[in-house]
Amino acid sequence: MGSVKDYIRTKSSKSFVKAVRNARQEWRYARLHRSELKKVKQFLRLPDKKLNLGCGHHPKPGWINVDLLESDADLRLDLREEWPFAENSINYIYSEHIFEHFELDEEVPHFLSEALRVLRPGGTFDVGVPDTEWALRSYGDPSDPYWLFSKTVHPDGCETQLDHINYHFRQGTEHKYAWDYETLARTLQKFGFIEITRREFDARLDADHRKLGTLYVRALKPNTATQ
């Protein structure tokens, strides 16, 4: 008698099999997140608590490095769930090329609400995302430096300008929303952040290989004592 896995694979549609595979992956993420919650307490004793969200292969010394998919992260947390940090307890939140992986209607509001909740009054929110304005302004101009840049970071299957634009927006199925400064600043403002500014690349904070093609934006949580 065949296994349930064999039955699903042979008797179901490809879309159903894909949905089952995604559900299994989400179940693994949920179990991992719950397991990692046991490790949070040791980081709550840090006097200067700074979160590096979606750290990937670039953890920051002295920061709490969070990445669901990176085995070397301090905490492998699912940022789509409630963040295990107290209100007004974090001094600084940094993320580089992770925010675009959250969909707009539910995940972005959750991410920004949690960030605002855990930041101390006057705390900094620093985010870097792919610069969509550059990509769109370059479309139709083959001499624009964007196309040389895109060939260094996009797969070989991207042959036309529109191939590259599509990859910028989607990265397969990983990217959920594309940002320019106007849209990101407006969104941050809607969720209560203030003093929102576009900043330059900072070698003390940012990964060198992200210097080109990244929009960096910094904002503050209002200082309730003075607002």
SULWOKA-V817285 format. One record per run of one state. SS is the DSSP state (~ for helix, > for strand, _ for the rest). FROM is the first residue (numbers start at 1). TO is the last residue. If there is no record, write none. Layout:
BEGIN
ss->[SS	SS]
from->[FROM	FROM]
to->[TO	TO]
END
This chain:
BEGIN
ss->[_	~	_	~	_	>	_	>	_	>	_	>	_	~	_	~	>	~	_	~	_	~	_	>	_	~	_	>	_	~	_	>	_]
from->[1	4	12	14	44	50	54	64	67	75	76	90	97	99	102	104	119	132	139	145	154	161	171	179	180	181	191	193	200	208	211	214	222]
to->[3	11	13	43	49	53	63	66	74	75	89	96	98	101	103	118	131	138	144	153	160	170	178	179	180	190	192	199	207	210	213	221	227]
END
